[in-house]
Amino acid sequence: MVLYLQLHAAIDEFVLYIEIEKNYSVNTVTSYEYDLQLFLTFLADHGCSTCLNEITKIQVRRFIQYLLGLVKQKPRSVNRKISSLKSFAKYCLIERYLANDFTRRD
């Protein structure tokens, strides 16, 4: 059974997990949280649902295009954000917060 969570609640759970259970460094936790909050803001600003199970691969792709295009972030910074999203999605699948991985390529 998949639980239906809002993205912000799942981010909070993930941050606690990597901070306490995984014992990630303060810098890593802060970076991951920043990256995920940036994605949440992007979705909200573009009128997209922030329900975790309604996030699509297309929205992730548009977020990456936004970072590279309008925000002009360097590829290395964008790669970290992609890594943050992948780790987050993997955690959400394990915890059954998510039915499908929105970061997976088909």
CNS distance restraints for C-alpha pairs under 8 A (distance, minus, plus):
assign (resid   1 and name CA) (resid  96 and name CA) 7.00 0.50 0.50
assign (resid   2 and name CA) (resid  96 and name CA) 5.02 0.50 0.50
assign (resid   2 and name CA) (resid  97 and name CA) 5.53 0.50 0.50
assign (resid   2 and name CA) (resid  98 and name CA) 6.25 0.50 0.50
assign (resid   2 and name CA) (resid  99 and name CA) 6.24 0.50 0.50
assign (resid   3 and name CA) (resid  96 and name CA) 6.30 0.50 0.50
assign (resid   3 and name CA) (resid  97 and name CA) 4.91 0.50 0.50
assign (resid   3 and name CA) (resid  98 and name CA) 7.23 0.50 0.50
assign (resid   4 and name CA) (resid  51 and name CA) 7.35 0.50 0.50
assign (resid   4 and name CA) (resid  52 and name CA) 6.99 0.50 0.50
assign (resid   4 and name CA) (resid  53 and name CA) 6.87 0.50 0.50
assign (resid   4 and name CA) (resid  97 and name CA) 6.26 0.50 0.50
assign (resid   4 and name CA) (resid  98 and name CA) 7.65 0.50 0.50
assign (resid   5 and name CA) (resid   9 and name CA) 6.46 0.50 0.50
assign (resid   5 and name CA) (resid  10 and name CA) 6.42 0.50 0.50
assign (resid   5 and name CA) (resid  51 and name CA) 6.13 0.50 0.50
assign (resid   5 and name CA) (resid  52 and name CA) 5.78 0.50 0.50
assign (resid   5 and name CA) (resid  53 and name CA) 7.71 0.50 0.50
assign (resid   5 and name CA) (resid  97 and name CA) 6.61 0.50 0.50
assign (resid   6 and name CA) (resid  10 and name CA) 6.49 0.50 0.50
assign (resid   6 and name CA) (resid  50 and name CA) 5.83 0.50 0.50
assign (resid   6 and name CA) (resid  51 and name CA) 4.39 0.50 0.50
assign (resid   6 and name CA) (resid  52 and name CA) 5.36 0.50 0.50
assign (resid   7 and name CA) (resid  11 and name CA) 6.12 0.50 0.50
assign (resid   7 and name CA) (resid  40 and name CA) 6.99 0.50 0.50
assign (resid   7 and name CA) (resid  50 and name CA) 5.41 0.50 0.50
assign (resid   7 and name CA) (resid  51 and name CA) 5.66 0.50 0.50
assign (resid   7 and name CA) (resid  52 and name CA) 4.90 0.50 0.50
assign (resid   8 and name CA) (resid  12 and name CA) 6.31 0.50 0.50
assign (resid   8 and name CA) (resid  37 and name CA) 7.74 0.50 0.50
assign (resid   8 and name CA) (resid  40 and name CA) 7.20 0.50 0.50
assign (resid   8 and name CA) (resid  50 and name CA) 7.77 0.50 0.50
assign (resid   9 and name CA) (resid  13 and name CA) 6.39 0.50 0.50
assign (resid  10 and name CA) (resid  14 and name CA) 6.11 0.50 0.50
assign (resid  10 and name CA) (resid  52 and name CA) 7.68 0.50 0.50
assign (resid  10 and name CA) (resid  92 and name CA) 7.44 0.50 0.50
assign (resid  10 and name CA) (resid  97 and name CA) 7.62 0.50 0.50
assign (resid  11 and name CA) (resid  15 and name CA) 6.07 0.50 0.50
assign (resid  11 and name CA) (resid  33 and name CA) 7.27 0.50 0.50
assign (resid  11 and name CA) (resid  36 and name CA) 6.91 0.50 0.50
assign (resid  11 and name CA) (resid  37 and name CA) 7.84 0.50 0.50
assign (resid  11 and name CA) (resid  88 and name CA) 7.69 0.50 0.50
assign (resid  12 and name CA) (resid  16 and name CA) 6.34 0.50 0.50
assign (resid  13 and name CA) (resid  17 and name CA) 6.22 0.50 0.50
assign (resid  14 and name CA) (resid  18 and name CA) 6.26 0.50 0.50
assign (resid  14 and name CA) (resid  88 and name CA) 6.67 0.50 0.50
assign (resid  14 and name CA) (resid  91 and name CA) 7.09 0.50 0.50
assign (resid  14 and name CA) (resid  92 and name CA) 7.94 0.50 0.50
assign (resid  15 and name CA) (resid  19 and name CA) 5.99 0.50 0.50
assign (resid  15 and name CA) (resid  29 and name CA) 6.56 0.50 0.50
assign (resid  15 and name CA) (resid  32 and name CA) 7.73 0.50 0.50
assign (resid  15 and name CA) (resid  33 and name CA) 6.46 0.50 0.50
assign (resid  16 and name CA) (resid  20 and name CA) 5.81 0.50 0.50
assign (resid  16 and name CA) (resid  21 and name CA) 7.66 0.50 0.50
assign (resid  17 and name CA) (resid  21 and name CA) 5.17 0.50 0.50
assign (resid  17 and name CA) (resid  22 and name CA) 6.40 0.50 0.50
assign (resid  18 and name CA) (resid  22 and name CA) 4.62 0.50 0.50
assign (resid  18 and name CA) (resid  23 and name CA) 6.02 0.50 0.50
assign (resid  18 and name CA) (resid  24 and name CA) 5.73 0.50 0.50
assign (resid  18 and name CA) (resid  29 and name CA) 6.77 0.50 0.50
assign (resid  19 and name CA) (resid  23 and name CA) 4.97 0.50 0.50
assign (resid  19 and name CA) (resid  24 and name CA) 5.41 0.50 0.50
assign (resid  19 and name CA) (resid  25 and name CA) 7.42 0.50 0.50
assign (resid  19 and name CA) (resid  26 and name CA) 7.61 0.50 0.50
assign (resid  19 and name CA) (resid  29 and name CA) 6.28 0.50 0.50
assign (resid  20 and name CA) (resid  24 and name CA) 7.76 0.50 0.50
assign (resid  24 and name CA) (resid  28 and name CA) 6.17 0.50 0.50
assign (resid  24 and name CA) (resid  29 and name CA) 6.26 0.50 0.50
assign (resid  25 and name CA) (resid  29 and name CA) 6.25 0.50 0.50
assign (resid  26 and name CA) (resid  30 and name CA) 6.04 0.50 0.50
assign (resid  27 and name CA) (resid  31 and name CA) 6.04 0.50 0.50
assign (resid  28 and name CA) (resid  32 and name CA) 6.09 0.50 0.50
assign (resid  29 and name CA) (resid  33 and name CA) 6.06 0.50 0.50
assign (resid  30 and name CA) (resid  34 and name CA) 6.06 0.50 0.50
assign (resid  31 and name CA) (resid  35 and name CA) 6.14 0.50 0.50
assign (resid  32 and name CA) (resid  36 and name CA) 6.19 0.50 0.50
assign (resid  32 and name CA) (resid  81 and name CA) 7.54 0.50 0.50
assign (resid  32 and name CA) (resid  84 and name CA) 5.49 0.50 0.50
assign (resid  33 and name CA) (resid  37 and name CA) 6.03 0.50 0.50
assign (resid  34 and name CA) (resid  38 and name CA) 6.07 0.50 0.50
assign (resid  35 and name CA) (resid  39 and name CA) 6.42 0.50 0.50
assign (resid  35 and name CA) (resid  81 and name CA) 5.48 0.50 0.50
assign (resid  35 and name CA) (resid  84 and name CA) 6.66 0.50 0.50
assign (resid  35 and name CA) (resid  85 and name CA) 7.84 0.50 0.50
assign (resid  36 and name CA) (resid  40 and name CA) 6.23 0.50 0.50
assign (resid  36 and name CA) (resid  81 and name CA) 7.69 0.50 0.50
assign (resid  36 and name CA) (resid  84 and name CA) 7.03 0.50 0.50
assign (resid  36 and name CA) (resid  85 and name CA) 6.78 0.50 0.50
assign (resid  37 and name CA) (resid  41 and name CA) 6.11 0.50 0.50
assign (resid  38 and name CA) (resid  42 and name CA) 6.10 0.50 0.50
assign (resid  39 and name CA) (resid  43 and name CA) 6.26 0.50 0.50
assign (resid  39 and name CA) (resid  63 and name CA) 7.03 0.50 0.50
assign (resid  40 and name CA) (resid  44 and name CA) 6.25 0.50 0.50
assign (resid  40 and name CA) (resid  50 and name CA) 6.95 0.50 0.50
assign (resid  41 and name CA) (resid  45 and name CA) 5.91 0.50 0.50
assign (resid  42 and name CA) (resid  46 and name CA) 6.18 0.50 0.50
assign (resid  42 and name CA) (resid  63 and name CA) 6.96 0.50 0.50
assign (resid  43 and name CA) (resid  47 and name CA) 6.32 0.50 0.50
assign (resid  43 and name CA) (resid  48 and name CA) 4.94 0.50 0.50
assign (resid  43 and name CA) (resid  49 and name CA) 6.85 0.50 0.50
assign (resid  43 and name CA) (resid  50 and name CA) 6.66 0.50 0.50
assign (resid  43 and name CA) (resid  59 and name CA) 7.70 0.50 0.50
assign (resid  44 and name CA) (resid  48 and name CA) 5.69 0.50 0.50
assign (resid  44 and name CA) (resid  49 and name CA) 7.05 0.50 0.50
assign (resid  44 and name CA) (resid  50 and name CA) 6.85 0.50 0.50
assign (resid  49 and name CA) (resid  54 and name CA) 6.45 0.50 0.50
assign (resid  49 and name CA) (resid  55 and name CA) 7.06 0.50 0.50
assign (resid  50 and name CA) (resid  54 and name CA) 7.21 0.50 0.50
assign (resid  50 and name CA) (resid  55 and name CA) 7.10 0.50 0.50
assign (resid  51 and name CA) (resid  55 and name CA) 6.94 0.50 0.50
assign (resid  52 and name CA) (resid  97 and name CA) 7.57 0.50 0.50
assign (resid  52 and name CA) (resid  98 and name CA) 6.72 0.50 0.50
assign (resid  53 and name CA) (resid  97 and name CA) 7.84 0.50 0.50
assign (resid  53 and name CA) (resid  98 and name CA) 5.70 0.50 0.50
assign (resid  53 and name CA) (resid  99 and name CA) 6.65 0.50 0.50
assign (resid  53 and name CA) (resid 100 and name CA) 7.46 0.50 0.50
assign (resid  55 and name CA) (resid  59 and name CA) 6.74 0.50 0.50
assign (resid  55 and name CA) (resid  60 and name CA) 7.94 0.50 0.50
assign (resid  55 and name CA) (resid 102 and name CA) 6.50 0.50 0.50
assign (resid  56 and name CA) (resid  60 and name CA) 6.63 0.50 0.50
assign (resid  56 and name CA) (resid 102 and name CA) 5.36 0.50 0.50
assign (resid  57 and name CA) (resid  61 and name CA) 6.18 0.50 0.50
assign (resid  57 and name CA) (resid 102 and name CA) 4.83 0.50 0.50
assign (resid  57 and name CA) (resid 103 and name CA) 6.03 0.50 0.50
assign (resid  57 and name CA) (resid 104 and name CA) 7.52 0.50 0.50
assign (resid  58 and name CA) (resid  62 and name CA) 6.12 0.50 0.50
assign (resid  59 and name CA) (resid  63 and name CA) 6.10 0.50 0.50
assign (resid  60 and name CA) (resid  64 and name CA) 6.35 0.50 0.50
assign (resid  60 and name CA) (resid 102 and name CA) 7.36 0.50 0.50
assign (resid  60 and name CA) (resid 103 and name CA) 7.02 0.50 0.50
assign (resid  61 and name CA) (resid  65 and name CA) 6.23 0.50 0.50
assign (resid  62 and name CA) (resid  66 and name CA) 5.96 0.50 0.50
assign (resid  63 and name CA) (resid  67 and name CA) 6.25 0.50 0.50
assign (resid  64 and name CA) (resid  68 and name CA) 6.23 0.50 0.50
assign (resid  64 and name CA) (resid  78 and name CA) 6.94 0.50 0.50
assign (resid  64 and name CA) (resid  82 and name CA) 7.95 0.50 0.50
assign (resid  65 and name CA) (resid  69 and name CA) 5.70 0.50 0.50
assign (resid  65 and name CA) (resid  70 and name CA) 8.00 0.50 0.50
assign (resid  66 and name CA) (resid  70 and name CA) 5.39 0.50 0.50
assign (resid  66 and name CA) (resid  71 and name CA) 6.40 0.50 0.50
assign (resid  67 and name CA) (resid  71 and name CA) 4.88 0.50 0.50
assign (resid  67 and name CA) (resid  72 and name CA) 5.97 0.50 0.50
assign (resid  67 and name CA) (resid  73 and name CA) 5.63 0.50 0.50
assign (resid  67 and name CA) (resid  78 and name CA) 6.85 0.50 0.50
assign (resid  68 and name CA) (resid  72 and name CA) 4.82 0.50 0.50
assign (resid  68 and name CA) (resid  73 and name CA) 5.30 0.50 0.50
assign (resid  68 and name CA) (resid  74 and name CA) 6.97 0.50 0.50
assign (resid  68 and name CA) (resid  75 and name CA) 7.26 0.50 0.50
assign (resid  68 and name CA) (resid  78 and name CA) 7.30 0.50 0.50
assign (resid  69 and name CA) (resid  73 and name CA) 7.77 0.50 0.50
assign (resid  73 and name CA) (resid  77 and name CA) 6.29 0.50 0.50
assign (resid  73 and name CA) (resid  78 and name CA) 6.54 0.50 0.50
assign (resid  74 and name CA) (resid  78 and name CA) 6.41 0.50 0.50
assign (resid  75 and name CA) (resid  79 and name CA) 6.00 0.50 0.50
assign (resid  76 and name CA) (resid  80 and name CA) 6.45 0.50 0.50
assign (resid  77 and name CA) (resid  81 and name CA) 6.50 0.50 0.50
assign (resid  78 and name CA) (resid  82 and name CA) 6.24 0.50 0.50
assign (resid  79 and name CA) (resid  83 and name CA) 6.13 0.50 0.50
assign (resid  80 and name CA) (resid  84 and name CA) 6.13 0.50 0.50
assign (resid  81 and name CA) (resid  85 and name CA) 6.22 0.50 0.50
assign (resid  82 and name CA) (resid  86 and name CA) 6.15 0.50 0.50
assign (resid  83 and name CA) (resid  87 and name CA) 6.14 0.50 0.50
assign (resid  84 and name CA) (resid  88 and name CA) 6.06 0.50 0.50
assign (resid  85 and name CA) (resid  89 and name CA) 6.04 0.50 0.50
assign (resid  85 and name CA) (resid 103 and name CA) 7.05 0.50 0.50
assign (resid  86 and name CA) (resid  90 and name CA) 6.10 0.50 0.50
assign (resid  86 and name CA) (resid 103 and name CA) 5.90 0.50 0.50
assign (resid  87 and name CA) (resid  91 and name CA) 6.20 0.50 0.50
assign (resid  88 and name CA) (resid  92 and name CA) 6.19 0.50 0.50
assign (resid  89 and name CA) (resid  93 and name CA) 6.17 0.50 0.50
assign (resid  89 and name CA) (resid  98 and name CA) 7.55 0.50 0.50
assign (resid  89 and name CA) (resid 101 and name CA) 5.98 0.50 0.50
assign (resid  89 and name CA) (resid 102 and name CA) 7.14 0.50 0.50
assign (resid  89 and name CA) (resid 103 and name CA) 6.98 0.50 0.50
assign (resid  90 and name CA) (resid  94 and name CA) 6.33 0.50 0.50
assign (resid  90 and name CA) (resid 101 and name CA) 7.31 0.50 0.50
assign (resid  91 and name CA) (resid  95 and name CA) 6.18 0.50 0.50
assign (resid  92 and name CA) (resid  96 and name CA) 5.91 0.50 0.50
assign (resid  92 and name CA) (resid  97 and name CA) 4.92 0.50 0.50
assign (resid  92 and name CA) (resid  98 and name CA) 5.36 0.50 0.50
assign (resid  93 and name CA) (resid  97 and name CA) 6.04 0.50 0.50
assign (resid  93 and name CA) (resid  98 and name CA) 5.00 0.50 0.50
assign (resid  93 and name CA) (resid  99 and name CA) 6.59 0.50 0.50
assign (resid  93 and name CA) (resid 100 and name CA) 7.34 0.50 0.50
assign (resid  93 and name CA) (resid 101 and name CA) 7.11 0.50 0.50
